[in-house]
Amino acid sequence: MKTIELFKNLRLLTLLFAAMAIVSCSDDDDAPDEENLPEVFTNVTLIFTPEGGGTAITAEAEDPDDAGAADLEVLDDITLAANTTYILTYTILNALDPDDVEDIGEEIEGEDDEHQFFFEFTDGAFTSPTGDGNIGEDNAADPINYLDEDSDEQDGSGNPVGLVTRWTTGAAQNGASFRVNLQHQPLVKTATSTSEDGDTDFDLEFVLNIQ
């Protein structure tokens, strides 16, 4: 009898360890892929540099409580000269640790096949691109002057990224708007991706003045 009970106990222990292994594997499968963890943004600066040379115009957004619940807050208006062409670039940082500030712009460039910037602006604010931007599923094909392409070998078509874009202002006006939306699109970015695809890294709306 003792031998039978021993075998029963060993069988129960074997089943218990097998169940624990299954649960452990399930937990591992549910864990997020480290490569696709969302970036942390504490500072985003838009930099409009006149194409023919001149002083760059900057506008910044900042997370007021760093790792807290608040989103990035816009700190500045964008004030551009009328009838002028600008190249828009960015400084994008994670400055949670002041001794180890991360350049998230470099990460976005390194993962350019997983990111795209989308834009929305007051109709008529720019003579190039025309219209009011490409945010929204129905507007995805509207013109934006992207100057950079991704390096997705699988797609092979050189889809837009938006770390560098060109903008030509129209006539003077105040109180217009300029919105920039960065989407994180791992495994879903294609030539027809929209601002509705993937997850939003940040979505910022600035007051735009053209003088």
For each residue, the residues with C-beta under 8 A, 3 or more apart:
1: 4 5
2: 5 6
3: 6 7
4: 1 7 8
5: 1 2 8 9
6: 2 3 9 10
7: 3 4 10 11
8: 4 5 11 12
9: 5 6 12 13
10: 6 7 13 14
11: 7 8 14 15
12: 8 9 15 16
13: 9 10 16 17
14: 10 11 17 18
15: 11 12 18 19
16: 12 13 19 20
17: 13 14 20 21
18: 14 15 21 22
19: 15 16 22 23
20: 16 17 23 24
21: 17 18 24 25
22: 18 19 25 26
23: 19 20 26 27
24: 20 21 27 28
25: 21 22 28 29
26: 22 23 29 30
27: 23 24 30 31
28: 24 25 31
29: 25 26
30: 26 27
31: 27 28
32: 36 37
33: 36 37
34: 37
35: 186
36: 32 33 114 186
37: 32 33 34
38: 184 199 201
39: 94 104 107 108 184 201
40: 67 94 96 102 104
41: 44 63 72 92 93 94 104 201 202
42: 62 63 66 72 93 94 95 96
43: 60 61 62 63 91 92 93 95
44: 41 60 61 62 72 90 91 92 93 202 204
45: 58 59 60 61 90 91 92
46: 58 59 60 78 88 90 180 206
47: 56 57 58 88 89 90 91
48: 56 57 58 59 78 80 86 87 88 167
49: 54 56 57 86 87 88 89
50: 53 54 55 56 81 84 85 86
51: 85 86 87 166
52: 85
53: 50
54: 49 50
55: 50
56: 47 48 49 50
57: 47 48 49 78 79 80 86
58: 45 46 47 48 76
59: 45 46 48 74 75 76 77 78 206
60: 43 44 45 46 74 75 76
61: 43 44 45 72 73 74 75 202 204
62: 42 43 44 72 73 75
63: 41 42 43 66 68 70 71 72 73
64: 68 70 73
65: 68 69 70
66: 42 63 95 96
67: 40 96
68: 63 64 65
69: 65
70: 63 64 65 73
71: 63 202
72: 41 42 44 61 62 63 202 204
73: 61 62 63 64 70
74: 59 60 61 204 205 206
75: 59 60 61 62
76: 58 59 60 206
77: 59 206 207 208 209
78: 46 48 57 59 178 206 207 208 209
79: 57 209 210 211
80: 48 57 84 86 167 169 208 209 210 211
81: 50 84 169 210 211
82: 169 170 171 172 210 211
83: 127 168 169 170 171
84: 50 80 81 168 169
85: 50 51 52 128 166 167 168 169
86: 48 49 50 51 57 80 166 167 168 169
87: 48 49 51 147 164 165 166 167
88: 46 47 48 49 164 165 166 167
89: 47 49 163 164
90: 44 45 46 47 105 163
91: 43 44 45 47 105
92: 41 43 44 45 103 104 105 108
93: 41 42 43 44 101 102 103 104 105
94: 39 40 41 42 101 102 104
95: 42 43 66 98 101 102
96: 40 42 66 67
97: 100 101
98: 95 101
99:
100: 97
101: 93 94 95 97 98
102: 40 93 94 95 107
103: 92 93 106 107
104: 39 40 41 92 93 94 107 108
105: 90 91 92 93 108 109 163
106: 103 109 110
107: 39 102 103 104 110 111
108: 39 92 104 105 111 112 115 161 163 182
109: 105 106 112 161 163
110: 106 107
111: 107 108 114 115 186
112: 108 109 115 148 149 150 151 152 161 163
113: 150 151 152 154 155 159 189
114: 36 111 184 185 186 187 189 198
115: 108 111 112 150 161 162 182 183 184 185 189 201
116: 159 160 161 162 182 183 185 189 193
117: 161 162 163 165 180 181 182 183
118: 133 134 135 140 144 162 180 181 182 183 194 195
119: 133 134 135 144 162 165 178 179 180 181
120: 132 133 134 135 136 139 177 178 179 181 205
121: 125 126 132 133 176 177 178 179 208
122: 125 132 173 176 177 178 208
123: 131 132
124: 170 173
125: 121 122 169 170 173 176 178 208 210
126: 121 129 130 167 168 169 170
127: 83 130 168 169 170
128: 85 145 166 167 168
129: 126 133 142 143 144 145 167
130: 126 127 143
131: 123 142 143
132: 120 121 122 123 139 142
133: 118 119 120 121 129 139 142 144 179
134: 118 119 120 139 140 141 142 143 144 194 195
135: 118 119 120 139 179 181 195
136: 120 139 140 194 195 196
137: 140 194 195 196
138:
139: 120 132 133 134 135 136 142
140: 118 134 136 137 192 193 194 195
141: 134 192
142: 129 131 132 133 134 139
143: 129 130 131 134
144: 118 119 129 133 134 160 162 165
145: 128 129 165 166 167
146: 149 160 161 162 164 165
147: 87 164 165 166
148: 112 160 161 162 163 164
149: 112 146 158 159 160 161
150: 112 113 115 155 158 159 160 161 189
151: 112 113 158
152: 112 113 155 156 157 159 189
153: 156
154: 113
155: 113 150 152 159 189 190 191
156: 152 153
157: 152 191
158: 149 150 151
159: 113 116 149 150 152 155 189 190 191 193
160: 116 144 146 148 149 150
161: 108 109 112 115 116 117 146 148 149 150 164
162: 115 116 117 118 119 144 146 148 165 182
163: 89 90 105 108 109 112 117 148
164: 87 88 89 146 147 148 161
165: 87 88 117 119 144 145 146 147 162
166: 51 85 86 87 88 128 145 147
167: 48 80 85 86 87 88 126 128 129 145
168: 83 84 85 86 126 127 128
169: 80 81 82 83 84 85 86 125 126 127 210
170: 82 83 124 125 126 127 173 210
171: 82 83 210
172: 82 210 211
173: 122 124 125 170 176 209 210
174: 209 210 211
175: 207 209
176: 121 122 125 173 207 208 209 210
177: 120 121 122 205 206 207 208
178: 78 119 120 121 122 125 205 206 207 208
179: 119 120 121 133 135 203 204 205 206
180: 46 117 118 119 203 204 206
181: 117 118 119 120 135 195 200 202 203 204
182: 108 115 116 117 118 162 200 201 202 203
183: 115 116 117 118 193 195 197 198 199 200 201
184: 38 39 114 115 198 199 200 201
185: 114 115 116 188 189 193 197 198 199
186: 35 36 111 114 189 198
187: 114
188: 185 193 197 198
189: 113 114 115 116 150 152 155 159 185 186 193 197 198
190: 155 159 193
191: 155 157 159
192: 140 141
193: 116 140 159 183 185 188 189 190 197 198
194: 118 134 136 137 140 197
195: 118 134 135 136 137 140 181 183
196: 136 137
197: 183 185 188 189 193 194
198: 114 183 184 185 186 188 189 193
199: 38 183 184 185
200: 181 182 183 184 203
201: 38 39 41 115 182 183 184
202: 41 44 61 71 72 181 182
203: 179 180 181 182 200
204: 44 61 72 74 179 180 181
205: 74 120 177 178 179
206: 46 59 74 76 77 78 177 178 179 180
207: 77 78 175 176 177 178
208: 77 78 80 121 122 125 176 177 178
209: 77 78 79 80 173 174 175 176
210: 79 80 81 82 125 169 170 171 172 173 174 176
211: 79 80 81 82 172 174
